[in-house]
Amino acid sequence: MKTINDYNFKNKKALIRVDFNVPQDENLNVTDDTRIRAAQPTITKILNDGGAVILMSHLGRPKGEFNAKFSLKNIASKVSEILGVNVIVAEDVIGQDAQEKVNQLKSGEVLLLENVRFHAEEEKGEHEFAKALAQFGDIYVNDAFGTAHRAHASTAIVAEFFPENKCFGLLMEQELTAINKVLADGEKPVTAILGGAKVSSKITIINNILPVIDNLIIGGGMTYTFVKAQGGSIGNSLVEEDKLELALEILEECKKHHVNVYLPIDNLIADNFSNDANRQLTKVGEIPDGWMGMDAGPETIQQNAEVIKNSKTILWNGPLGVFEMSNFANGTIALGDAIAEATKNGAFSLVGGGDSVAFVKQFGYADKVSYVSTGGGAMLESLEGRELPGVAAILK
């Protein structure tokens, strides 16, 4: 895997694809700068070498045309603050202003191009647009794991114009190493925890990871599709009626691969989808009509903790309950505690994909696990075993 550590950037211009698609408030202030901070080590290494940096990113979904709301000018001050360098901002992406500023760029300076998605050619992956971008740099660096699953001009196509001088940034290296630790090099026992609402969204992941895992903990809303498939009563709980057969097939596949499956034993149920609803504990397949499963119960929490305590590699994707409501957050919090404890005792833990990432950030577990992935869709496609265009373009 070629990374920036294989290059000396002295007197070179590095064209870097970063993922600065950060959330903003109504005044366009950055509300979570994780993705900018994640790119900082790569940028700093290149500047310390004596190189210059040209940053490419998208922000939001401007649909191929200029929209001031999605301008990268709005985040430039935050980027400058994090890098400790006064970032120069281009008025366009490949226009005259960008070209002039690239030509004038000196070693130690950082130029932020305008939002690449202001050009429809970006998402279409058009060669001419990628070629225009490529002329700006001596070396292409992809450090945008969050968009690695997109075959866009700045994430994949541009690499074709750098046959020898292309590499991964440090964030990409970390992400790929973390995924590899779970899917290829994981110390056994390997445990995967899959939560969230739908079996249908996890089926490809399950099929891909079964050969490498020892334990599969199933939780969250998708629990009830498995429970109903096995003949349990689930009341008004979330269920995918058309996936009952699939749930049974998954359990069969787990047996074939000698994977231990841990479904919830008990659950906290409610008579309404509300934090203020009436609550009671029941066994998982004994939910009365008019009630729905909302969180893991104490026996389930204990079962999960035991499995995790004895694991050396842990993958966590998806919450175990409706953690956004405080009365139904206990199962996910207890899971976070168990993973944090196992990590402290030497296990490798990777949190990836959507709601589980939101949970670890919100509840303060981000520094208690080994790695929190920055890329939602890219992370999930990696776990599904798909080739990521942004990764393949560097490896070619």
N, C-alpha and C positions, 0 to 999 in steps of 0.2 A: 504494500500500500504506500504510494508516494505521497508524502506530506510536505508542508512548508519547511519542515526540519531538514529535508534533503536539498534545500536550496539556500544560497546566499543572495539576498535581494539588493545588495549594494548597487546603487545607481540604476536599479531596475524599477519599472512601473508594474505594480501588481494589480491586476484587474480581479476584484474579489466579488463573488456573488454571496451576499449575506441575506439573512432573513430578518428584516426590520419591520415585519408586519405585526406591529405592536398595538395593543388596545389603547384607545384614547377616550377622554371624557367629552362632554358637549362643547368645551372650549378648546378641544384638540390637544390637551395636555396628555402626555404619556402616563397611563395609570399602572402599567406593569412593564418594567424595562429589562426583564429577564433575557429576552432575545438579543438585545443590544449588548448587555454585559457578557453574554455567551460568546459573542464574536470578538470581544476586546483582546483576548490573548493572541489571537492570530494577527490582528492589525498591529498590535504593539511589537510583536516579534519582527515583522517586516520593517516597521519604522526603525527599530533598534539596529537592524542590519544596515540601515542607510538607504532604504528603499522609499518609494512613494506609493501611495495607496489610492486606487479609484474604486469606490463602492457602488455596487448595483443592488437594488432591492425593489420589491413591490410593497405597496401598502393598500390594503382594502381591495375592493373590486370596482375600479373605475371604468371597466368595460371598453377599454381601447381608446379612451379620449381624455383630454385634460379635465380635471376636476379639482379645484383648489382645496377641497376638503381632504383629498387624498395626497396632497403634495408632501414630498419628503422634507420640504422646508420647515414644516410644522414640527418635525422631530429633530432637526439639525442641532438645536441647542442642547438637547438631551444627549445626543451622540457626542458632541464636543465635551460635555461635562464628564461623561464616562471615560472617554479616551484621554482626556487631559490635553487635547490638541484642538486648536481652533479649526473646525471643519469648514472647508470651502464648499459652497453649494452651487451646482450648475442650474441654469434656468431650464434646461432641456436634457434629453437623454443622448441623442446622437447629433443634435443640431450644432449651429455655429458656436453658441456660447460654451457648450460642453467641449467641443473640439479645441477652442482657444484656451480654455482652462486646463485641459489635459496637456496641451503643448507647453504651457507656462509652469506646470506642476514641478516642484523641486523635491529632492530627497527630504524625507521627514514630514512631508505635507500629506493631507488627506482631502480628497475630493469626493463629494457625494453627488452622484448623478440623480436626475429627477426620476420619479416613479416609472420603472420600465413598463408597467401595464398601462401607461398613457398611450402606448402604441399597441394596436391590435395584433401586430406581427409577433409580439412577445409570446402570447399564449398560443398562437398558431405555430410557433417554432420555426419562423421563416429564416432561411439562410442569409438573405441579404441584410436583414436587421442584425443577425448574430455577427455577420462579417464586419459591419460598421462598429459594433461594440468591440470586437476583437482587435481592431486597429489601435485601440487606446492603451493596450497593455503589452508587456514583454512576457509575462507569466500569468496564466489563468488559475485562480484559486477558487474552488467551490467550498464554501463554509456554511451553506444554507441547507441544513438537513431538513428543515420544515417544508422545503419545496423540492426535495430530491426525487419525489415520486411524480414530478411533472416534467414532460419532455418539452420545456419551453426554451426560447432562444437563449436566455441568459443563464439557465440552469443546466442545459445539456448541449444544445446545438453549437454554442460558442466554443466549446472545448475542441471541436473538430479543427479549428483554426490554430490550435496550439499542439501539434502532434507530439512534440518533445517536452514542452514547458507547461505542463498542467499538473495540478496536485490538489489534495484535500487540505483544508484548514484544520486547526486543532479541534474545533467543535465536531466537525464531521468525523474526524478520527476517533474521538471519544464515543460518539454515537454508534459508529460501526463496530468498535471494539466491545461496547456494552452489549449490543445485540448478539455479537458472535459469542460472547461469554455465556449467554443463555442457550443459544441454538447450536453451538458447536463445541465450545470448550468448557461448558459448565461442570463444576465439581458436583458430584452426586451426593445425596439426593437432590434432584431438581424439582421444584414445586412451582406450578403455575396457578395463579388465582385469577379467575375470570368472573367479573361481575357485570353489572349493567343490565339493560332492559331486554335485549333480544338475542336469542340463540342464533338467528339468521345472520346477525352481524359478526358473530364469532366463529362460525362453522369452519371457515377457511383457516383461521388461526389454529383452531383445535386440531384439524387434520395435519397441519404442518408441524406442530410441536409434539404430537403424540409420540413419535419415535425417540424423542430426546428427554422427555420428562418422566418422573417417577410418580408424582402426585398431581392431581387436578382438583382444586377447590372451586366449586361452582356456587355463586351467590347472586344477590341482586334479583331484579325482576325476572330474569330468565330461569331462575330456579323453578318457577311454577309451571313452565312448559314441561320440564323434566318430571315434576311431581305428578302432574295430571296424566302424563304419558304412562306413568307407572300405576295409575289407578287411584291416586290420592284426591281428596277433596280440597279445592283451592279457593272456594268462595268467589269473591269478585276480583281476585288477584289478576295481575297482568298475565296474559297467556297468548302464545301464537298457536292458534288452533290448527293451522296448516303445517305446523312443524313438530307435531307430537311423534310422528313416525321417525322423523329425523333425530329427535332427542333419544329415542331408543337405539337407533343405529349408532349414535355417538357413544352411548354406554357400552354397546357391543364392541366397537372399535377399541375402546379403552381396555376392555378385557383382553383382546387380542394382543395389545401392546404391553400388557401387564402393568397398566397404569392404575393406581389406586384413586378412585373417585370419591370425593367428600361433598355430598349434598347437605344442606342444612338439616338439622335434627328438629329444631324448634324455631319459631319465629314470633316476632312482635307484630300483632295485627291491629288494624284500625277499622272503624266503621265508616271512614270518610278519608279522602286524600287531602288531609289537612293536619297541621301540627297540633291543633286543638282537638282532634278527634278522640273519641273514646278508644282506649287501648287495652289489649289483653295478650297473654302469652298462650300459644297453643303448639301442639306438635305440627310438623310441617304439612302433613297430608290430612289434617283434621280442621281445616278452616271453615267455619259456618258461612252460610249464604249471607250476603250483605256486608261481609268483612273482607279485608284484603291484606296480604303480606306486605309489610313496610320495612322490616329490619330483621337482622339475625337475632335469635334468642340466646340466653346464657349458655345452654349446652353446646350450641353451634359455635359460639365464641371460644369456648374451652377446647372444642375439637380442633378448630382452626389453629389456635395457639400451639397445641401439641405438635401438629404437623409442621408448622413453621419453625418451631424450636429445633426440630430435628433435620432441618433442610440446610444445604450448603449453598444452593443457588435458588433465587426467588424471582419470579416474574409476576408483576401485579398490573392487571389491566381491568379497570372497572370497579365501582363501589359495591358494597354489600347491602346497602339500604338507601333510603331517601335521605342522604346526609345533609341536604340543604335545609331539612327541617330538624331542629335540635332534638326533638323527642325520638327521632329515628336515625340518629347518627352514631349510636353506641357501637353497633357491629363494625362499622368502618373504622371508627376511632380505635377500637380494640385490635382490629387487624393491623392498623398503622403501628400501634404499640408493639405488637408481636414481631412485626417485620423490623422495626427499629432495634428491638432487643436482639434478634437473630443477627442483624448486621453488626451490632456492637460486639457480638461474640464470633465474628469472622465470616459470616455468610456474605455472598454477593447479592445485592437486591437491585433490581431494575424496575422502575415505575414508568409505564409508557401508555400513552393514549388517553386523550380527552378528560373524562371526569375524575379519574384517579389522580391525574396530574393536578387538576384544579383542587382536589381534596388535600393533597400533601402540601400544597402551597398555602391554602387557607388555614390549615390546622397546624402548620409549623413542623411538618415532617421532612421537608425538602433536604435538610442537612443531616437527617438521621438515617437516610437510605444511601446506597452506594451511588446510584445514578438516577436522575429524573430526566427523561427524554424531552427535548424541546420540540419535537415534530410529531404532531398527532397522526395525520394521514400517512406520513412517510413511515412512522414507527409501525403502524398497523400493517401496512403493505410489506414491510420487512418481515414481520412476524408471520405473515401469510406465505412467505417464501417467494414473493414476487421480486423481479429485478427492478431496481430503481433507476430510471434513466439518468438522473444526476450523478449517480455512483458509477454506473456502467460507462458513462462518457469519459470519466477520468481513468478508469481501468483499461480502456481500449488501447 
